[in-house]
Amino acid sequence: MNKYKLFIREHAAFLLFQLILLLFITLLFWLDGARNWSTAIYAVLMGILLTCGYLLAKFITRRSFYEVLERKPTRMEDALIGRPQTPEHRITAQYMRNMYRLYHSDVQKLDTAQHRQLHFINQWVHQMKTPISVLGLLLQEEEIDRKSFHEELDRLQDGLDAVLVNARLETFEDDMRIERVVLEELVRQVVTEHKRLFITNGVFPEITVDKNFVVATDRKWMKIILGQFITNAVKYTFEKGKKVYVTAENMSDGIQLTVCDEGIGIPDTDLKRVTRAFFTGENGRKTGESTGMGLYIASEVCGRLGHTMTIESKVDEGTAVTVLFSNGEAVENDGTKNRRIDGSDENL
């Protein structure tokens, strides 16, 4: 729209008011008995001249604003007012800059999410080629090694689960359901689901969780998180006969759940970066199967659920991952007594 037309339309009501005001003053003098029309005409002309001068000065100060509105923007920066001169324009310019920052931040978040998703999918597809190739070779043999076949199927299943979890993370709030969960039952369910992983790697779980510990959390997401902790604990424990300890304590600030292994540990240089997306570190290069997304997703989910996650590790001694449920409590539970799982395949 033409800036002159826009200015006139914006001040049409003001011009009409000024005209009515001049006519009213002229009528007031006429009713008071003044009959000198030359003075009246002079007063009206001076009023019009002063009004035009005021509008001209206002147009000059608002010109940069109208120029921004007049030109067609080709990028977001074109909507910003470059040289605001009036208080109203300064406030408007500051508001637009704040809006631009929010827009720029949202675009960066979206771009980061898309880049992360694309990188993850490319990495996942590359990793899924190995189990598919192995399964193809196994099927060519006359007698199929069922153990190896199941191991490769488990790898495929883990890969599919990772894709689904990563996709659901983008709509986490829509998928979240907070409820009271008995911590011991949840831990045992996860350990049971990973029974084959423990047996295959010759690592044994030991659970020490009071049956009266109850926490407010999302059951499904916590199972995913615990599954990731246990998978990492077993995967990076290369010696057979070692144990993975799952313990819970009633602390002053809530229930603290810890998954501790006797594996290779995490170097100090990697410890602060293991929760970053796609960071595999020194240990990930040893196995060649790490996506670098497991602890990242666990950290993101814990943060959104309001649980504090910490990681402590020493090289060649093991790693302990802790989740603090600040809303946890110990209550009376009519279930069976607290049990320990340790030492044998039968307990799995």
C-alpha positions in Angstrom: 0.0 0.0 0.0 1.2 3.5 -0.8 2.7 5.2 2.3 0.9 8.5 1.6 -2.5 6.8 1.3 -1.8 4.8 4.5 -0.8 8.0 6.4 -3.9 9.8 5.2 -6.2 6.9 6.1 -4.5 6.6 9.5 -5.1 10.4 10.3 -8.5 10.8 8.6 -10.3 10.9 11.9 -7.8 13.5 13.2 -8.3 15.7 10.1 -12.1 15.5 10.6 -11.8 16.4 14.2 -9.6 19.4 13.4 -12.1 20.6 10.8 -15.0 20.3 13.2 -13.0 22.1 15.9 -12.2 25.0 13.6 -15.9 25.3 12.5 -17.0 25.2 16.2 -14.6 28.0 17.2 -15.8 30.1 14.2 -19.4 29.5 15.2 -18.6 30.4 18.8 -17.1 33.7 17.8 -20.1 34.4 15.5 -22.6 33.7 18.3 -20.6 36.0 20.5 -21.3 38.9 18.1 -18.0 39.0 16.1 -18.7 39.8 12.5 -15.2 40.3 11.2 -14.9 37.5 8.6 -11.4 38.3 7.6 -10.2 37.5 11.1 -12.2 34.3 11.1 -10.8 33.3 7.8 -7.2 34.1 9.0 -7.8 32.0 12.1 -9.1 29.1 10.0 -6.2 29.3 7.6 -3.6 29.4 10.4 -5.3 26.4 12.0 -5.1 24.5 8.8 -1.5 25.5 8.2 -0.5 24.5 11.7 -2.3 21.2 11.3 -0.6 20.5 8.0 2.8 21.4 9.5 2.1 19.0 12.4 1.1 16.2 10.0 4.1 16.8 7.8 6.5 16.6 10.8 4.8 13.4 11.9 5.0 11.9 8.5 8.7 12.6 8.3 9.3 10.9 11.7 7.1 7.9 10.7 8.6 7.6 7.2 10.9 4.7 8.1 8.0 2.8 9.6 5.9 3.2 6.5 8.7 2.2 4.3 9.0 -1.1 6.2 5.3 -1.7 5.7 5.4 -0.6 2.0 8.1 -2.9 0.8 7.6 -6.6 0.2 9.8 -8.6 2.6 12.1 -11.3 1.2 13.4 -12.4 4.5 12.5 -12.1 8.2 15.0 -9.3 8.8 13.1 -7.0 6.4 10.3 -6.7 8.9 12.5 -5.0 11.4 12.4 -1.2 11.8 15.9 0.1 11.2 15.7 3.7 12.6 12.8 4.2 15.0 12.3 7.9 15.9 9.2 8.1 18.0 8.5 6.3 21.4 5.8 4.3 19.8 8.1 3.1 17.0 10.9 2.3 19.5 8.5 0.1 21.5 7.2 -1.5 18.2 10.7 -2.0 17.0 11.7 -3.7 20.2 8.6 -5.9 20.1 9.4 -6.9 16.6 13.0 -7.8 17.5 11.8 -9.9 20.4 9.4 -11.7 18.1 12.2 -12.2 15.6 14.4 -13.8 18.3 11.6 -16.2 19.2 11.1 -17.0 15.5 14.8 -17.5 15.0 15.0 -19.7 18.1 12.1 -21.9 17.0 13.6 -22.2 13.5 16.9 -23.3 15.0 15.2 -25.9 17.2 13.3 -27.2 14.3 16.4 -27.4 12.1 18.3 -29.1 14.9 15.5 -31.6 15.4 15.3 -32.4 11.7 19.1 -32.7 11.4 19.2 -35.0 14.4 16.4 -37.1 13.0 18.1 -37.4 9.6 21.4 -38.2 11.1 19.9 -40.8 13.4 18.0 -42.5 10.5 21.1 -42.6 8.3 23.1 -44.1 11.1 20.4 -46.6 12.0 20.0 -47.8 8.4 23.7 -48.3 8.2 23.7 -50.4 11.5 20.7 -52.5 10.4 22.6 -53.7 7.4 24.8 -55.9 9.5 22.1 -58.0 11.2 20.2 -58.4 8.0 23.3 -59.6 6.2 24.1 -62.0 9.0 20.5 -63.4 8.9 20.9 -63.8 5.1 24.0 -65.8 5.6 22.5 -67.9 8.4 19.5 -68.8 6.2 21.9 -70.1 3.5 23.3 -72.7 5.9 21.8 -76.2 6.0 21.5 -76.1 9.8 20.5 -72.8 11.2 22.3 -71.6 14.4 19.2 -70.7 16.4 21.2 -68.8 19.1 22.9 -66.6 16.5 19.6 -66.1 14.7 17.9 -64.9 17.8 20.8 -62.6 18.6 20.4 -60.9 15.2 16.7 -60.7 15.6 17.2 -59.0 19.0 19.5 -56.5 17.3 16.9 -55.7 14.7 14.2 -55.4 17.4 16.4 -53.0 19.5 17.0 -50.9 16.4 13.3 -50.7 15.6 12.5 -49.8 19.2 15.2 -47.0 19.1 13.5 -45.5 16.0 10.1 -45.6 17.6 11.4 -44.0 20.9 13.2 -41.3 19.0 10.0 -40.5 17.0 7.8 -40.4 20.1 10.2 -38.1 21.9 9.2 -35.3 19.5 5.6 -35.6 20.9 6.6 -36.5 24.4 3.9 -34.4 26.2 1.1 -36.0 24.2 2.4 -39.5 25.1 3.1 -38.8 28.8 1.0 -40.3 31.6 2.1 -39.8 35.2 1.0 -42.5 37.7 2.1 -44.1 41.0 4.4 -46.9 40.2 5.8 -49.6 42.5 9.5 -49.3 41.8 10.4 -52.9 42.5 7.8 -54.3 40.1 9.0 -52.0 37.4 12.6 -53.0 37.8 11.8 -56.7 37.8 9.7 -56.3 34.6 12.6 -54.6 32.8 15.2 -57.2 34.0 12.9 -60.0 32.9 12.5 -58.4 29.4 16.3 -58.4 29.1 16.8 -61.9 30.3 18.3 -63.2 27.0 20.8 -60.3 27.0 22.1 -61.2 30.4 22.4 -64.9 29.6 24.1 -64.3 26.2 26.7 -62.0 27.8 27.2 -64.1 30.9 26.3 -61.1 33.2 24.0 -61.5 36.1 21.6 -58.9 37.7 21.3 -58.3 41.4 18.2 -56.3 42.5 17.9 -54.6 45.9 14.8 -52.6 45.8 12.3 -52.3 48.6 8.8 -53.3 47.6 7.4 -50.3 49.5 9.1 -47.8 47.3 6.5 -45.9 45.2 7.3 -43.2 42.7 5.2 -40.9 40.5 6.4 -41.3 37.0 5.5 -42.5 33.5 5.7 -46.3 33.6 6.3 -46.8 29.9 9.0 -44.2 29.6 10.8 -45.3 32.7 10.9 -48.9 31.4 12.6 -47.5 28.3 15.1 -45.6 30.4 15.9 -48.5 32.7 16.1 -50.8 29.7 18.7 -48.4 28.2 20.7 -48.3 31.5 20.7 -52.1 31.7 21.6 -52.6 28.0 24.6 -50.3 28.4 25.6 -51.9 31.6 25.6 -55.4 30.0 27.1 -54.3 26.6 30.1 -52.6 28.2 30.8 -55.4 30.6 33.1 -57.6 28.6 34.1 -60.1 31.2 31.7 -63.0 31.9 30.5 -63.6 35.5 30.3 -59.9 36.3 27.1 -58.4 37.8 24.8 -55.5 37.3 23.5 -54.0 40.5 20.1 -52.3 40.6 19.5 -50.7 44.0 17.1 -48.1 45.5 17.5 -45.9 48.6 15.1 -43.7 50.4 17.0 -40.4 50.6 16.1 -37.1 52.3 15.1 -35.6 48.9 13.3 -38.7 47.4 13.9 -42.2 46.2 17.2 -42.8 44.4 17.4 -45.6 41.9 20.9 -46.7 40.8 22.1 -49.1 38.0 25.7 -50.0 38.6 27.9 -52.3 36.5 31.4 -53.8 36.8 32.3 -53.0 33.2 35.0 -51.0 31.5 33.8 -47.6 32.7 33.7 -44.3 30.9 36.9 -42.1 30.5 36.8 -38.7 32.3 37.1 -36.9 29.0 33.8 -38.5 27.8 31.8 -38.5 31.0 30.4 -35.0 30.6 29.5 -35.6 27.0 27.8 -39.0 27.0 24.3 -37.4 27.2 24.8 -35.5 24.0 23.0 -36.7 20.9 25.1 -39.0 18.7 28.1 -38.9 21.0 29.6 -42.4 21.1 33.0 -41.7 22.7 35.9 -44.1 23.2 33.7 -47.0 24.4 31.3 -46.6 21.4 34.2 -47.1 19.0 35.2 -50.3 20.8 31.8 -52.0 20.2 31.0 -50.3 16.9 27.3 -50.6 17.6 26.6 -47.5 19.6 24.2 -44.9 18.1 25.0 -42.3 20.8 21.3 -41.7 21.3 20.5 -44.0 24.3 21.8 -41.8 27.2 20.7 -38.7 25.3 17.1 -39.9 25.2 17.3 -41.0 28.8 18.6 -37.6 29.9 15.8 -35.8 27.9 13.1 -38.0 29.3 14.3 -37.7 32.9 14.4 -33.9 32.5 10.9 -33.7 31.1 9.6 -36.0 33.9 11.3 -33.9 36.5 13.7 -36.7 37.6 17.4 -35.9 38.2 19.8 -38.2 36.3 23.5 -38.4 37.2 26.4 -40.6 35.9 29.5 -41.6 37.8 32.2 -43.8 36.4 35.7 -45.0 36.8 37.7 -46.7 34.0 38.1 -50.5 34.5 35.8 -50.4 37.6 32.3 -49.7 36.3 29.6 -47.1 35.8 26.7 -46.0 38.0 23.7 -44.2 36.6 21.3 -42.7 39.2 17.8 -41.4 38.8 16.4 -39.4 41.7 12.6 -39.4 42.1 12.0 -36.3 44.2 8.3 -37.3 44.6 9.1 -40.9 45.7 8.0 -42.3 49.0 8.0 -45.5 51.0 4.5 -46.9 51.6 3.0 -50.0 53.0 2.7 -52.7 50.3 0.9 -56.0 50.6 3.1 -57.7 48.0 5.8 -60.2 48.6 8.9 -59.4 50.6 11.8 -57.7 49.0 13.9 -60.2 47.2 17.3 -60.3 45.6 18.3 -61.7 42.3 21.9 -62.7 42.0 24.3 -65.3 40.7 22.5 -67.7 38.4 20.6 -68.0 35.1 17.7 -69.6 37.0 17.0 -66.3 38.8 16.6 -64.6 35.4 
